[in-house]
Amino acid sequence: MTPAPAGPARKAARRATETETGLVHRNWWTPYLFLAPGLVMVALFSLWPFVNTVVLSLTDAQILRGGGFVGLDNYTRAFADPDFWVATGNSVLYLVVVVPCLVLLPLALAVLVQAKIPGIGFFRSAFYTPVIASAVVVGLIWQWVLRSDGLVNTVFQKLRIVSEPVPFLTDSTMLLVSAMIVTVWKGLGYYMVFYLAALGNVSVSLHEAAAIDGAGALRRFFSITIPQVKPMMLLVGTLSAISALRVFTEIYILGGESGGPGGGARTLPFLIRQVGLGFAGETGYASAVSILLFLLTLVFSLLGRRLSKGDES
Amino acid sequence: MSTAPRPAPRRRLVLAARYATLVLMLVVMLGPIVWQFLTSIRGRTENVYDGLLPSHPTLDNYVRVAESFPLLQYVGNTLIVAALAVTSNLLFAAMGGYALSRAGWKGRKTVFTVLVATLMFPFESVMISMFLTVRGMGLVDTLIGVWLPGAVSVLNIMVMRAAFLAVPREVEEAAVLDGANEWTRFTRVFLPAVKGALAVVCITSFMGAWDDFLWPLLVLTDSDHYTLQLGLKTLAGATTVNDQRLIAAGAMAALLPMMLLFFALQRYFFKGVGEGAVKT
């Protein structure tokens, strides 16, 4: 039996071999073994579906049979389809209204709850509650507020503000506006947390210096706080734009399976599900609409990235 | 303009205005939820608009909705999906994040870039093909089909990667000197150092499974397999029910467990928002 080297020496020897081989890669495939489940899942349920969507969009495939190559027919069909334009218009309108609200209102809310005053923790948690509620629950809650016999209409009628119930959920445009209100309401607390993190990094000394120079609270907010949280505003803008293009459940619960009267409040995801699934589902055409939705999303995320890059330089 | 600290009366006024705004926002944010809750405990004999507070408060509606509707079965189905999702995400996201956080192996950058790139595909634009894939596996109308596509989310891998990158040097060196194999190091040394991030992954995947609607809607057809959110949709759409008290009770039954979880584990919820979105 050879005598074992003393503790420190042995440790040093070990350390030498370890730094040579690094931590993980004694075998080149060890990291891949660790990553295998994740990579398999991503390949099966993200990369492959994407490739498959591109391929299907060039065919006339249906849900119960494969299709033949039809070139760009599905895309020309989409551009001539009034339903496609209604859905695209609704999705873009949704984005245009909801994004400014979700960039500005949560910032105001974050400034409001940033103060270290008694009870503020309770208010923060309360404002976050709609975030943890599911879209379905939120939809049901607001349906009960906005229905023709709901809270708002009952109060309005009792106060004689209106004689007929306001058609919040039965008119396509009103339904879309109602869904937007719900989306903003549900998103306020979520983006508030983003802004709270950003506000925590705003320089206090700059604020103090400006206050000594006689700048009022509003002035300091616009010339010190806003420039420092601008990167976060761009991030929130990008994230809320992408999620605005994905809206489905709010409209489904508030307006029903058809997407409002005559499908007038349908968004792009709504249209994709309607034309793509079911017994007569046209998977080829639905895939083309899916790719167009993807491109629309890509435009807005690249726009967000471009804006924040321009901001850094 | 005065540069001195504001006189006390004015400061008190500002504070009062702040609290007034806070209370106003509280009514806006919680009002609709409270209204739904109050409706859910209203007695059968009273009109839903008889004053703000119910005159005969009762839990009867919760019992009735559970009796006339298979809500408990829906909850059971949801818990099966949630348990699978939490387990698989904890294990696989931790493993993947760990490998991505270790330096010095070939292909690390490529794998990382590919994973981040997949975050660009909105679920809605690949859901038709995902459905076809799941159908090809024979998993349509099964709870496994609901769970599988979300078995490990890239966002969770990124949360775990960030956490492992932040593990202090001393812990890492201790692991090297230990001479244990990679798996032992991972489970014995590194995992205990990232408990906070594991809690975040646990909560976000539970919440995802509990709250998801669109994917289960595509996959499940038999109402015996419905998850809670699908069940709620059926409850609200059922012409036989037509009693807002019951719908409200169902909605509250879906919301209250999440609220309890939230108030018990708040800091992890807030942490998840920051880490999931910013540090990818």
Interface residues (C-beta under 8 A of the other chain):
Chain A: K11 R14 R15 E18 G22 L23 V24 H25 R26 W28 T30 P31 Y32 F34 L35 P37 G38 L39 M41 V42 L44 F45 S46 L47 W48 P49 F50 N52 T53 L56 L109 L112 V113 A115 I117 F123 S125 A126 F127 Y128 T129 P130 I132 A133 S134 A135 V136 V137 L140 I141 W142 Q143 W144 V145 L151 T154 W185 L188 G189 Y190 V193 F194 A197 A211 I212 D213 G214 G216 L235 L239 I242 L245 R246 F248 T249 Y252 I253 G256 E257 L268 P269 I272 R273 G276 L277 T283 A286 S287 S290 I291 L293 F294 T297 L298 S301
Chain B: M1 T3 L15 R18 Y19 T21 L22 M25 L26 V28 M29 L30 P32 I33 W35 Q36 T39 Y49 S88 L91 F92 A93 M95 G96 Y98 A99 L100 R102 A103 G104 W105 K106 G107 R108 V111 V114 L115 T118 M120 F121 P122 F123 E124 S125 V126 M127 I128 S129 M130 F131 L132 T133 L148 P149 A151 V152 V154 I157 E172 A175 V176 L177 G179 E182 F186 M207 W210 D211 D212 F213 L214 L218 Q229 L232 K233 A236 G237 Q244 I247 A248 G250 A251 A254 L255 M258 M259 L261 F262 F263 Q266 F269 F270 V273 G274 A277 V278
